[in-house]
Amino acid sequence: MSTILLNGEARPLTPGASVLDLVTELGRHPRAVAVELNGAILPRETWADRRLEPGDRVEMVHFVQGGCKE
C-alpha cells in the first residue's frame, strides 16, 4: 500500500487523491487550513488539481478562531 507523510506520520494514500480530497477526508474546511507539500506552500486554488504521489510529505496547519484565554 502506498503512503504519504502527513504531519510526520505515515498515512495510506488513496490512488488518485488530490490535496483537496485529503483536506476533505480529514473533515477540515479548505479555508481553515494551510498546506505545505514537499517543503513548499501550496496555493489553495491548486489543491483540486494537485494529485498526491506516494512518498509526498504534507504538512497541514489548522487555523482556530479565538484568542488567548487567561
All heavy atoms as TSV, in Angstrom:
chain	resi	resn	atom	element	x	y	z
A	1	MET	N	N	0.842	-1.184	0.000
A	1	MET	CA	C	0.000	0.000	0.000
A	1	MET	C	C	0.886	1.245	0.000
A	1	MET	O	O	1.849	1.338	0.742
A	1	MET	CB	C	-0.905	-0.001	1.234
A	1	MET	CG	C	-1.686	1.293	1.375
A	1	MET	SD	S	-2.855	1.282	2.722
A	1	MET	CE	C	-4.260	0.626	1.863
A	2	SER	N	N	0.547	2.215	-0.821
A	2	SER	CA	C	1.292	3.468	-0.900
A	2	SER	C	C	0.911	4.380	0.262
A	2	SER	O	O	-0.228	4.362	0.727
A	2	SER	CB	C	0.976	4.180	-2.209
A	2	SER	OG	O	1.375	3.408	-3.302
A	3	THR	N	N	1.880	5.186	0.683
A	3	THR	CA	C	1.621	6.103	1.785
A	3	THR	C	C	2.192	7.494	1.480
A	3	THR	O	O	3.049	7.661	0.620
A	3	THR	CB	C	2.250	5.609	3.108
A	3	THR	OG1	O	3.668	5.520	2.941
A	3	THR	CG2	C	1.692	4.271	3.539
A	4	ILE	N	N	1.691	8.465	2.238
A	4	ILE	CA	C	2.253	9.801	2.282
A	4	ILE	C	C	2.632	10.056	3.731
A	4	ILE	O	O	2.233	9.292	4.619
A	4	ILE	CB	C	1.252	10.880	1.812
A	4	ILE	CG1	C	-0.015	10.874	2.681
A	4	ILE	CG2	C	0.927	10.717	0.342
A	4	ILE	CD1	C	-0.940	12.046	2.450
A	5	LEU	N	N	3.398	11.093	3.973
A	5	LEU	CA	C	3.662	11.521	5.339
A	5	LEU	C	C	2.801	12.748	5.596
A	5	LEU	O	O	2.926	13.753	4.889
A	5	LEU	CB	C	5.132	11.883	5.544
A	5	LEU	CG	C	6.086	10.740	5.769
A	5	LEU	CD1	C	7.507	11.272	5.945
A	5	LEU	CD2	C	5.690	9.925	6.986
A	6	LEU	N	N	1.922	12.657	6.561
A	6	LEU	CA	C	1.057	13.770	6.936
A	6	LEU	C	C	1.452	14.224	8.321
A	6	LEU	O	O	1.313	13.471	9.290
A	6	LEU	CB	C	-0.412	13.352	6.901
A	6	LEU	CG	C	-1.406	14.400	7.391
A	6	LEU	CD1	C	-1.362	15.660	6.511
A	6	LEU	CD2	C	-2.815	13.828	7.422
A	7	ASN	N	N	1.987	15.428	8.397
A	7	ASN	CA	C	2.463	15.968	9.668
A	7	ASN	C	C	3.396	14.979	10.373
A	7	ASN	O	O	3.317	14.767	11.576
A	7	ASN	CB	C	1.305	16.384	10.572
A	7	ASN	CG	C	0.519	17.546	9.995
A	7	ASN	OD1	O	1.003	18.287	9.158
A	7	ASN	ND2	N	-0.711	17.699	10.424
A	8	GLY	N	N	4.265	14.351	9.581
A	8	GLY	CA	C	5.287	13.470	10.126
A	8	GLY	C	C	4.862	12.036	10.371
A	8	GLY	O	O	5.658	11.219	10.803
A	9	GLU	N	N	3.601	11.700	10.079
A	9	GLU	CA	C	3.110	10.340	10.312
A	9	GLU	C	C	2.656	9.707	8.995
A	9	GLU	O	O	2.013	10.365	8.174
A	9	GLU	CB	C	1.940	10.356	11.300
A	9	GLU	CG	C	2.364	10.815	12.682
A	9	GLU	CD	C	1.247	10.670	13.699
A	9	GLU	OE1	O	0.294	9.895	13.463
A	9	GLU	OE2	O	1.339	11.337	14.737
A	10	ALA	N	N	2.983	8.433	8.823
A	10	ALA	CA	C	2.575	7.723	7.606
A	10	ALA	C	C	1.058	7.612	7.553
A	10	ALA	O	O	0.398	7.356	8.565
A	10	ALA	CB	C	3.206	6.338	7.579
A	11	ARG	N	N	0.533	7.821	6.368
A	11	ARG	CA	C	-0.916	7.718	6.155
A	11	ARG	C	C	-1.132	7.037	4.811
A	11	ARG	O	O	-0.477	7.378	3.829
A	11	ARG	CB	C	-1.530	9.111	6.158
A	11	ARG	CG	C	-3.016	9.111	5.908
A	11	ARG	CD	C	-3.575	10.520	5.974
A	11	ARG	NE	N	-4.994	10.500	5.746
A	11	ARG	CZ	C	-5.908	10.289	6.688
A	11	ARG	NH1	N	-5.526	10.105	7.930
A	11	ARG	NH2	N	-7.186	10.274	6.400
A	12	PRO	N	N	-2.086	6.078	4.748
A	12	PRO	CA	C	-2.367	5.413	3.475
A	12	PRO	C	C	-2.789	6.433	2.419
A	12	PRO	O	O	-3.483	7.400	2.720
A	12	PRO	CB	C	-3.520	4.467	3.798
A	12	PRO	CG	C	-3.495	4.308	5.277
A	12	PRO	CD	C	-2.926	5.573	5.832
A	13	LEU	N	N	-2.375	6.206	1.199
A	13	LEU	CA	C	-2.702	7.088	0.085
A	13	LEU	C	C	-3.771	6.437	-0.776
A	13	LEU	O	O	-3.583	5.326	-1.274
A	13	LEU	CB	C	-1.451	7.361	-0.754
A	13	LEU	CG	C	-1.654	8.146	-2.039
A	13	LEU	CD1	C	-2.207	9.535	-1.744
A	13	LEU	CD2	C	-0.343	8.250	-2.797
A	14	THR	N	N	-4.879	7.132	-0.934
A	14	THR	CA	C	-5.929	6.677	-1.836
A	14	THR	C	C	-5.480	6.997	-3.262
A	14	THR	O	O	-5.160	8.156	-3.553
A	14	THR	CB	C	-7.256	7.400	-1.533
A	14	THR	OG1	O	-7.614	7.169	-0.177
A	14	THR	CG2	C	-8.366	6.915	-2.449
A	15	PRO	N	N	-5.408	6.000	-4.147
A	15	PRO	CA	C	-4.958	6.265	-5.513
A	15	PRO	C	C	-5.770	7.384	-6.176
A	15	PRO	O	O	-7.000	7.397	-6.105
A	15	PRO	CB	C	-5.176	4.932	-6.233
A	15	PRO	CG	C	-5.128	3.911	-5.140
A	15	PRO	CD	C	-5.747	4.590	-3.938
A	16	GLY	N	N	-5.065	8.339	-6.776
A	16	GLY	CA	C	-5.714	9.432	-7.482
A	16	GLY	C	C	-6.207	10.565	-6.604
A	16	GLY	O	O	-6.802	11.515	-7.096
A	17	ALA	N	N	-5.966	10.479	-5.283
A	17	ALA	CA	C	-6.461	11.512	-4.370
A	17	ALA	C	C	-5.727	12.833	-4.586
A	17	ALA	O	O	-4.520	12.866	-4.794
A	17	ALA	CB	C	-6.295	11.063	-2.922
A	18	SER	N	N	-6.496	13.906	-4.517
A	18	SER	CA	C	-5.914	15.244	-4.615
A	18	SER	C	C	-5.677	15.791	-3.207
A	18	SER	O	O	-6.152	15.224	-2.213
A	18	SER	CB	C	-6.867	16.179	-5.367
A	18	SER	OG	O	-8.025	16.438	-4.586
A	19	VAL	N	N	-4.986	16.900	-3.148
A	19	VAL	CA	C	-4.787	17.564	-1.858
A	19	VAL	C	C	-6.138	17.960	-1.284
A	19	VAL	O	O	-6.395	17.775	-0.087
A	19	VAL	CB	C	-3.852	18.783	-2.008
A	19	VAL	CG1	C	-3.815	19.601	-0.736
A	19	VAL	CG2	C	-2.455	18.330	-2.405
A	20	LEU	N	N	-7.053	18.456	-2.124
A	20	LEU	CA	C	-8.385	18.820	-1.646
A	20	LEU	C	C	-9.125	17.604	-1.106
A	20	LEU	O	O	-9.809	17.696	-0.083
A	20	LEU	CB	C	-9.194	19.483	-2.760
A	20	LEU	CG	C	-10.589	19.965	-2.373
A	20	LEU	CD1	C	-10.535	20.962	-1.220
A	20	LEU	CD2	C	-11.295	20.563	-3.580
A	21	ASP	N	N	-8.975	16.450	-1.750
A	21	ASP	CA	C	-9.586	15.215	-1.245
A	21	ASP	C	C	-9.087	14.906	0.165
A	21	ASP	O	O	-9.873	14.530	1.039
A	21	ASP	CB	C	-9.267	14.028	-2.158
A	21	ASP	CG	C	-9.919	14.118	-3.524
A	21	ASP	OD1	O	-10.962	14.779	-3.660
A	21	ASP	OD2	O	-9.353	13.524	-4.464
A	22	LEU	N	N	-7.797	15.070	0.388
A	22	LEU	CA	C	-7.221	14.801	1.703
A	22	LEU	C	C	-7.780	15.764	2.742
A	22	LEU	O	O	-8.177	15.345	3.838
A	22	LEU	CB	C	-5.692	14.908	1.654
A	22	LEU	CG	C	-4.960	14.731	2.981
A	22	LEU	CD1	C	-5.192	13.342	3.570
A	22	LEU	CD2	C	-3.467	15.004	2.799
A	23	VAL	N	N	-7.823	17.038	2.422
A	23	VAL	CA	C	-8.359	18.042	3.348
A	23	VAL	C	C	-9.800	17.686	3.718
A	23	VAL	O	O	-10.172	17.684	4.895
A	23	VAL	CB	C	-8.268	19.455	2.733
A	23	VAL	CG1	C	-9.040	20.473	3.566
A	23	VAL	CG2	C	-6.816	19.881	2.577
A	24	THR	N	N	-10.600	17.341	2.719
A	24	THR	CA	C	-11.998	16.986	2.943
A	24	THR	C	C	-12.118	15.712	3.767
A	24	THR	O	O	-12.936	15.628	4.688
A	24	THR	CB	C	-12.719	16.815	1.587
A	24	THR	OG1	O	-12.585	18.032	0.854
A	24	THR	CG2	C	-14.184	16.491	1.769
A	25	GLU	N	N	-11.302	14.712	3.441
A	25	GLU	CA	C	-11.310	13.433	4.172
A	25	GLU	C	C	-11.010	13.642	5.653
A	25	GLU	O	O	-11.538	12.937	6.512
A	25	GLU	CB	C	-10.274	12.505	3.554
A	25	GLU	CG	C	-10.204	11.131	4.157
A	25	GLU	CD	C	-9.146	10.275	3.477
A	25	GLU	OE1	O	-9.082	10.255	2.233
A	25	GLU	OE2	O	-8.364	9.630	4.213
A	26	LEU	N	N	-10.183	14.613	5.949
A	26	LEU	CA	C	-9.831	14.907	7.339
A	26	LEU	C	C	-10.884	15.752	8.049
A	26	LEU	O	O	-10.740	16.079	9.230
A	26	LEU	CB	C	-8.471	15.613	7.398
A	26	LEU	CG	C	-7.285	14.762	6.947
A	26	LEU	CD1	C	-6.033	15.622	6.837
A	26	LEU	CD2	C	-7.065	13.595	7.905
A	27	GLY	N	N	-11.931	16.134	7.323
A	27	GLY	CA	C	-13.012	16.907	7.928
A	27	GLY	C	C	-12.668	18.371	8.147
A	27	GLY	O	O	-13.290	19.032	8.970
A	28	ARG	N	N	-11.707	18.875	7.387
A	28	ARG	CA	C	-11.287	20.271	7.525
A	28	ARG	C	C	-11.936	21.118	6.439
A	28	ARG	O	O	-12.116	20.667	5.311
A	28	ARG	CB	C	-9.773	20.408	7.424
A	28	ARG	CG	C	-9.012	19.594	8.428
A	28	ARG	CD	C	-9.251	20.121	9.807
A	28	ARG	NE	N	-8.375	19.417	10.739
A	28	ARG	CZ	C	-8.588	19.384	12.029
A	28	ARG	NH1	N	-9.612	20.012	12.541
A	28	ARG	NH2	N	-7.772	18.739	12.814
A	29	HIS	N	N	-12.267	22.347	6.788
A	29	HIS	CA	C	-12.779	23.286	5.795
A	29	HIS	C	C	-11.575	23.871	5.066
A	29	HIS	O	O	-10.614	24.298	5.709
A	29	HIS	CB	C	-13.589	24.387	6.465
A	29	HIS	CG	C	-14.345	25.208	5.476
A	29	HIS	ND1	N	-13.731	26.164	4.692
A	29	HIS	CD2	C	-15.643	25.190	5.127
A	29	HIS	CE1	C	-14.632	26.711	3.911
A	29	HIS	NE2	N	-15.802	26.145	4.151
A	30	PRO	N	N	-11.596	23.894	3.741
A	30	PRO	CA	C	-10.434	24.380	2.994
A	30	PRO	C	C	-9.963	25.779	3.393
A	30	PRO	O	O	-8.780	26.075	3.310
A	30	PRO	CB	C	-10.914	24.353	1.541
A	30	PRO	CG	C	-11.945	23.277	1.518
A	30	PRO	CD	C	-12.639	23.374	2.844
A	31	ARG	N	N	-10.868	26.639	3.838
A	31	ARG	CA	C	-10.446	27.988	4.231
A	31	ARG	C	C	-9.812	28.029	5.612
A	31	ARG	O	O	-9.285	29.057	6.008
A	31	ARG	CB	C	-11.628	28.940	4.183
A	31	ARG	CG	C	-11.991	29.290	2.757
A	31	ARG	CD	C	-12.855	30.501	2.720
A	31	ARG	NE	N	-14.182	30.100	2.287
A	31	ARG	CZ	C	-15.258	30.838	2.414
A	31	ARG	NH1	N	-15.188	32.011	2.967
A	31	ARG	NH2	N	-16.411	30.409	1.976
A	32	ALA	N	N	-9.863	26.918	6.335
A	32	ALA	CA	C	-9.351	26.901	7.702
A	32	ALA	C	C	-8.007	26.201	7.833
A	32	ALA	O	O	-7.548	25.962	8.945
A	32	ALA	CB	C	-10.374	26.227	8.620
A	33	VAL	N	N	-7.391	25.839	6.702
A	33	VAL	CA	C	-6.102	25.154	6.761
A	33	VAL	C	C	-5.121	25.746	5.748
A	33	VAL	O	O	-5.515	26.359	4.760
A	33	VAL	CB	C	-6.220	23.628	6.516
A	33	VAL	CG1	C	-7.038	22.948	7.585
A	33	VAL	CG2	C	-6.784	23.324	5.156
A	34	ALA	N	N	-3.858	25.542	6.039
A	34	ALA	CA	C	-2.783	25.836	5.086
A	34	ALA	C	C	-2.054	24.524	4.840
A	34	ALA	O	O	-1.930	23.697	5.751
A	34	ALA	CB	C	-1.824	26.877	5.657
A	35	VAL	N	N	-1.597	24.319	3.615
A	35	VAL	CA	C	-0.940	23.065	3.249
A	35	VAL	C	C	0.438	23.351	2.668
A	35	VAL	O	O	0.595	24.196	1.792
A	35	VAL	CB	C	-1.786	22.272	2.225
A	35	VAL	CG1	C	-1.047	21.022	1.771
A	35	VAL	CG2	C	-3.143	21.909	2.806
A	36	GLU	N	N	1.404	22.616	3.192
A	36	GLU	CA	C	2.754	22.624	2.633
A	36	GLU	C	C	2.973	21.244	2.034
A	36	GLU	O	O	2.706	20.236	2.687
A	36	GLU	CB	C	3.771	22.892	3.742
A	36	GLU	CG	C	5.197	22.935	3.254
A	36	GLU	CD	C	6.170	23.121	4.391
A	36	GLU	OE1	O	6.320	24.259	4.873
A	36	GLU	OE2	O	6.760	22.103	4.815
A	37	LEU	N	N	3.437	21.202	0.794
A	37	LEU	CA	C	3.662	19.935	0.106
A	37	LEU	C	C	5.113	19.855	-0.308
A	37	LEU	O	O	5.595	20.705	-1.063
A	37	LEU	CB	C	2.741	19.828	-1.121
A	37	LEU	CG	C	2.859	18.547	-1.927
A	37	LEU	CD1	C	2.444	17.334	-1.098
A	37	LEU	CD2	C	2.003	18.634	-3.181
A	38	ASN	N	N	5.802	18.865	0.224
A	38	ASN	CA	C	7.221	18.649	-0.088
A	38	ASN	C	C	8.055	19.915	0.111
A	38	ASN	O	O	8.919	20.254	-0.690
A	38	ASN	CB	C	7.384	18.092	-1.507
A	38	ASN	CG	C	6.693	16.755	-1.670
A	38	ASN	OD1	O	6.695	15.926	-0.766
A	38	ASN	ND2	N	6.074	16.533	-2.812
A	39	GLY	N	N	7.739	20.634	1.189
A	39	GLY	CA	C	8.536	21.795	1.570
A	39	GLY	C	C	8.111	23.117	0.975
A	39	GLY	O	O	8.734	24.142	1.240
A	40	ALA	N	N	7.048	23.141	0.176
A	40	ALA	CA	C	6.584	24.386	-0.437
A	40	ALA	C	C	5.106	24.618	-0.097
A	40	ALA	O	O	4.294	23.689	-0.159
A	40	ALA	CB	C	6.760	24.330	-1.950
A	41	ILE	N	N	4.777	25.866	0.241
A	41	ILE	CA	C	3.379	26.213	0.494
A	41	ILE	C	C	2.606	26.015	-0.809
A	41	ILE	O	O	3.026	26.462	-1.875
A	41	ILE	CB	C	3.246	27.683	0.956
A	41	ILE	CG1	C	4.028	27.919	2.253
A	41	ILE	CG2	C	1.782	28.075	1.107
A	41	ILE	CD1	C	3.484	27.189	3.456
A	42	LEU	N	N	1.472	25.336	-0.698
A	42	LEU	CA	C	0.673	25.029	-1.879
A	42	LEU	C	C	-0.526	25.979	-1.936
A	42	LEU	O	O	-1.352	25.982	-1.018
A	42	LEU	CB	C	0.197	23.575	-1.804
A	42	LEU	CG	C	-0.365	22.957	-3.054
A	42	LEU	CD1	C	0.678	22.925	-4.168
A	42	LEU	CD2	C	-0.846	21.551	-2.769
A	43	PRO	N	N	-0.637	26.792	-2.992
A	43	PRO	CA	C	-1.772	27.708	-3.104
A	43	PRO	C	C	-3.102	26.944	-3.111
A	43	PRO	O	O	-3.231	25.914	-3.789
A	43	PRO	CB	C	-1.557	28.417	-4.444
A	43	PRO	CG	C	-0.098	28.255	-4.726
A	43	PRO	CD	C	0.288	26.936	-4.114
A	44	ARG	N	N	-4.061	27.438	-2.360
A	44	ARG	CA	C	-5.358	26.776	-2.201
A	44	ARG	C	C	-6.024	26.498	-3.564
A	44	ARG	O	O	-6.649	25.451	-3.745
A	44	ARG	CB	C	-6.259	27.650	-1.327
A	44	ARG	CG	C	-7.518	26.983	-0.887
A	44	ARG	CD	C	-8.274	27.833	0.140
A	44	ARG	NE	N	-7.577	27.753	1.431
A	44	ARG	CZ	C	-6.995	28.792	2.033
A	44	ARG	NH1	N	-7.025	29.985	1.486
A	44	ARG	NH2	N	-6.391	28.644	3.190
A	45	GLU	N	N	-5.876	27.422	-4.514
A	45	GLU	CA	C	-6.554	27.247	-5.803
A	45	GLU	C	C	-5.988	26.082	-6.619
A	45	GLU	O	O	-6.587	25.677	-7.616
A	45	GLU	CB	C	-6.533	28.544	-6.623
A	45	GLU	CG	C	-5.160	29.071	-6.939
A	45	GLU	CD	C	-4.590	30.019	-5.895
A	45	GLU	OE1	O	-5.170	30.156	-4.796
A	45	GLU	OE2	O	-3.538	30.601	-6.176
A	46	THR	N	N	-4.874	25.494	-6.195
A	46	THR	CA	C	-4.296	24.350	-6.917
A	46	THR	C	C	-4.623	23.007	-6.270
A	46	THR	O	O	-4.305	21.963	-6.841
A	46	THR	CB	C	-2.758	24.480	-7.013
A	46	THR	OG1	O	-2.182	24.365	-5.702
A	46	THR	CG2	C	-2.350	25.791	-7.652
A	47	TRP	N	N	-5.240	23.021	-5.112
A	47	TRP	CA	C	-5.458	21.784	-4.355
A	47	TRP	C	C	-6.252	20.727	-5.121
A	47	TRP	O	O	-5.944	19.549	-5.043
A	47	TRP	CB	C	-6.159	22.062	-3.031
A	47	TRP	CG	C	-5.351	22.821	-2.034
A	47	TRP	CD1	C	-4.082	23.314	-2.180
A	47	TRP	CD2	C	-5.770	23.202	-0.737
A	47	TRP	NE1	N	-3.688	23.977	-1.050
A	47	TRP	CE2	C	-4.708	23.925	-0.144
A	47	TRP	CE3	C	-6.929	23.015	-0.013
A	47	TRP	CZ2	C	-4.781	24.442	1.141
A	47	TRP	CZ3	C	-7.012	23.541	1.276
A	47	TRP	CH2	C	-5.947	24.241	1.842
A	48	ALA	N	N	-7.299	21.134	-5.826
A	48	ALA	CA	C	-8.151	20.155	-6.517
A	48	ALA	C	C	-7.406	19.464	-7.663
A	48	ALA	O	O	-7.691	18.308	-7.984
A	48	ALA	CB	C	-9.409	20.835	-7.055
A	49	ASP	N	N	-6.458	20.161	-8.257
A	49	ASP	CA	C	-5.722	19.607	-9.402
A	49	ASP	C	C	-4.437	18.891	-9.016
A	49	ASP	O	O	-3.887	18.139	-9.822
A	49	ASP	CB	C	-5.378	20.718	-10.401
A	49	ASP	CG	C	-6.622	21.343	-10.997
A	49	ASP	OD1	O	-7.604	20.605	-11.228
A	49	ASP	OD2	O	-6.614	22.560	-11.227
A	50	ARG	N	N	-3.941	19.123	-7.817
A	50	ARG	CA	C	-2.654	18.530	-7.397
A	50	ARG	C	C	-2.891	17.159	-6.800
A	50	ARG	O	O	-3.429	17.024	-5.712
A	50	ARG	CB	C	-1.948	19.451	-6.398
A	50	ARG	CG	C	-0.635	18.912	-5.832
A	50	ARG	CD	C	0.332	18.473	-6.958
A	50	ARG	NE	N	1.640	18.173	-6.446
A	50	ARG	CZ	C	2.052	16.969	-6.057
A	50	ARG	NH1	N	1.237	15.938	-6.087
A	50	ARG	NH2	N	3.283	16.794	-5.639
A	51	ARG	N	N	-2.524	16.130	-7.549
A	51	ARG	CA	C	-2.664	14.737	-7.089
A	51	ARG	C	C	-1.514	14.399	-6.156
A	51	ARG	O	O	-0.360	14.782	-6.401
A	51	ARG	CB	C	-2.667	13.776	-8.271
A	51	ARG	CG	C	-3.775	14.020	-9.248
A	51	ARG	CD	C	-5.118	13.617	-8.679
A	51	ARG	NE	N	-6.185	14.132	-9.535
A	51	ARG	CZ	C	-7.339	14.558	-9.076
A	51	ARG	NH1	N	-7.586	14.540	-7.788
A	51	ARG	NH2	N	-8.255	15.012	-9.884
A	52	LEU	N	N	-1.834	13.667	-5.113
A	52	LEU	CA	C	-0.804	13.215	-4.185
A	52	LEU	C	C	-0.105	11.987	-4.760
A	52	LEU	O	O	-0.734	11.141	-5.397
A	52	LEU	CB	C	-1.427	12.881	-2.830
A	52	LEU	CG	C	-1.979	14.095	-2.084
A	52	LEU	CD1	C	-2.850	13.651	-0.916
A	52	LEU	CD2	C	-0.851	14.991	-1.604
A	53	GLU	N	N	1.184	11.916	-4.512
A	53	GLU	CA	C	2.009	10.813	-5.001
A	53	GLU	C	C	2.591	10.060	-3.805
A	53	GLU	O	O	2.820	10.660	-2.744
A	53	GLU	CB	C	3.159	11.350	-5.859
A	53	GLU	CG	C	2.712	12.130	-7.085
A	53	GLU	CD	C	2.051	11.259	-8.128
A	53	GLU	OE1	O	2.360	10.057	-8.189
A	53	GLU	OE2	O	1.221	11.789	-8.898
A	54	PRO	N	N	2.860	8.747	-3.957
A	54	PRO	CA	C	3.493	8.005	-2.867
A	54	PRO	C	C	4.766	8.716	-2.405
A	54	PRO	O	O	5.559	9.184	-3.225
A	54	PRO	CB	C	3.821	6.648	-3.490
A	54	PRO	CG	C	2.819	6.492	-4.598
A	54	PRO	CD	C	2.619	7.899	-5.132
A	55	GLY	N	N	4.910	8.836	-1.098
A	55	GLY	CA	C	6.097	9.457	-0.518
A	55	GLY	C	C	6.004	10.961	-0.342
A	55	GLY	O	O	6.902	11.563	0.249
A	56	ASP	N	N	4.928	11.596	-0.844
A	56	ASP	CA	C	4.781	13.036	-0.636
A	56	ASP	C	C	4.774	13.353	0.856
A	56	ASP	O	O	4.266	12.579	1.678
A	56	ASP	CB	C	3.473	13.554	-1.254
A	56	ASP	CG	C	3.576	13.853	-2.736
A	56	ASP	OD1	O	4.704	13.897	-3.271
A	56	ASP	OD2	O	2.520	14.056	-3.367
A	57	ARG	N	N	5.362	14.504	1.191
A	57	ARG	CA	C	5.369	15.000	2.573
A	57	ARG	C	C	4.404	16.171	2.656
A	57	ARG	O	O	4.609	17.201	2.010
A	57	ARG	CB	C	6.771	15.448	2.978
A	57	ARG	CG	C	7.748	14.282	3.091
A	57	ARG	CD	C	9.177	14.757	3.348
A	57	ARG	NE	N	9.702	15.409	2.129
A	57	ARG	CZ	C	9.984	16.709	2.024
A	57	ARG	NH1	N	9.838	17.517	3.039
A	57	ARG	NH2	N	10.451	17.205	0.882
A	58	VAL	N	N	3.344	15.994	3.438
A	58	VAL	CA	C	2.311	17.014	3.585
A	58	VAL	C	C	2.322	17.517	5.024
A	58	VAL	O	O	2.284	16.717	5.964
A	58	VAL	CB	C	0.908	16.436	3.257
A	58	VAL	CG1	C	-0.165	17.499	3.424
A	58	VAL	CG2	C	0.879	15.837	1.853
A	59	GLU	N	N	2.411	18.815	5.163
A	59	GLU	CA	C	2.244	19.450	6.474
A	59	GLU	C	C	0.973	20.269	6.385
A	59	GLU	O	O	0.787	21.053	5.453
A	59	GLU	CB	C	3.438	20.353	6.813
A	59	GLU	CG	C	4.745	19.609	6.988
A	59	GLU	CD	C	4.767	18.690	8.208
A	59	GLU	OE1	O	4.137	19.025	9.236
A	59	GLU	OE2	O	5.423	17.634	8.132
A	60	MET	N	N	0.066	20.064	7.332
A	60	MET	CA	C	-1.202	20.764	7.329
A	60	MET	C	C	-1.386	21.468	8.668
A	60	MET	O	O	-1.226	20.853	9.721
A	60	MET	CB	C	-2.351	19.778	7.084
A	60	MET	CG	C	-3.674	20.439	6.817
A	60	MET	SD	S	-4.991	19.252	6.439
A	60	MET	CE	C	-4.334	18.412	5.010
A	61	VAL	N	N	-1.701	22.752	8.587
A	61	VAL	CA	C	-1.935	23.552	9.784
A	61	VAL	C	C	-3.387	23.991	9.772
A	61	VAL	O	O	-3.883	24.499	8.761
A	61	VAL	CB	C	-1.013	24.799	9.801
A	61	VAL	CG1	C	-1.304	25.652	11.011
A	61	VAL	CG2	C	0.438	24.383	9.763
A	62	HIS	N	N	-4.070	23.786	10.895
A	62	HIS	CA	C	-5.480	24.140	11.033
A	62	HIS	C	C	-5.588	25.419	11.843
A	62	HIS	O	O	-5.064	25.502	12.946
A	62	HIS	CB	C	-6.225	22.993	11.729
A	62	HIS	CG	C	-7.680	23.233	11.897
A	62	HIS	ND1	N	-8.269	23.316	13.118
A	62	HIS	CD2	C	-8.659	23.414	10.979
A	62	HIS	CE1	C	-9.562	23.533	12.965
A	62	HIS	NE2	N	-9.818	23.593	11.676
A	63	PHE	N	N	-6.245	26.422	11.270
A	63	PHE	CA	C	-6.430	27.684	11.965
A	63	PHE	C	C	-7.604	27.581	12.923
A	63	PHE	O	O	-8.606	26.952	12.620
A	63	PHE	CB	C	-6.696	28.815	10.968
A	63	PHE	CG	C	-5.592	28.984	9.967
A	63	PHE	CD1	C	-5.790	28.682	8.627
A	63	PHE	CD2	C	-4.329	29.399	10.362
A	63	PHE	CE1	C	-4.776	28.818	7.705
A	63	PHE	CE2	C	-3.300	29.535	9.448
A	63	PHE	CZ	C	-3.530	29.255	8.123
A	64	VAL	N	N	-7.469	28.215	14.074
A	64	VAL	CA	C	-8.511	28.197	15.101
A	64	VAL	C	C	-8.901	29.626	15.398
A	64	VAL	O	O	-8.046	30.495	15.591
A	64	VAL	CB	C	-7.994	27.509	16.392
A	64	VAL	CG1	C	-9.074	27.486	17.452
A	64	VAL	CG2	C	-7.516	26.101	16.078
A	65	GLN	N	N	-10.212	29.881	15.455
A	65	GLN	CA	C	-10.683	31.221	15.792
A	65	GLN	C	C	-10.601	31.434	17.291
A	65	GLN	O	O	-10.654	30.496	18.077
A	65	GLN	CB	C	-12.122	31.411	15.338
A	65	GLN	CG	C	-12.264	31.534	13.849
A	65	GLN	CD	C	-13.681	31.851	13.449
A	65	GLN	OE1	O	-14.599	31.773	14.255
A	65	GLN	NE2	N	-13.875	32.190	12.202
A	66	GLY	N	N	-10.496	32.675	17.676
A	66	GLY	CA	C	-10.472	33.000	19.090
A	66	GLY	C	C	-9.159	33.624	19.456
A	66	GLY	O	O	-8.297	33.882	18.623
A	67	GLY	N	N	-9.003	33.851	20.704
A	67	GLY	CA	C	-7.780	34.499	21.161
A	67	GLY	C	C	-7.227	33.790	22.375
A	67	GLY	O	O	-7.626	32.684	22.709
A	68	CYS	N	N	-6.348	34.466	23.001
A	68	CYS	CA	C	-5.715	33.942	24.198
A	68	CYS	C	C	-6.689	33.992	25.365
A	68	CYS	O	O	-7.396	34.963	25.539
A	68	CYS	CB	C	-4.510	34.813	24.529
A	68	CYS	SG	S	-3.046	33.878	24.812
A	69	LYS	N	N	-6.743	32.944	26.110
A	69	LYS	CA	C	-7.614	32.914	27.284
A	69	LYS	C	C	-6.735	32.904	28.513
A	69	LYS	O	O	-5.884	32.034	28.666
A	69	LYS	CB	C	-8.483	31.670	27.232
A	69	LYS	CG	C	-9.638	31.708	28.161
A	69	LYS	CD	C	-10.544	30.512	27.888
A	69	LYS	CE	C	-11.792	30.631	28.716
A	69	LYS	NZ	N	-12.692	29.521	28.483
A	70	GLU	N	N	-6.911	33.890	29.327
A	70	GLU	CA	C	-6.056	33.977	30.530
A	70	GLU	C	C	-6.762	33.453	31.749
A	70	GLU	O	O	-7.910	33.432	31.901
A	70	GLU	CB	C	-5.643	35.416	30.749
A	70	GLU	CG	C	-4.748	35.883	29.621
A	70	GLU	CD	C	-4.192	37.265	29.878
A	70	GLU	OE1	O	-3.872	37.561	31.037
A	70	GLU	OE2	O	-4.108	38.028	28.931
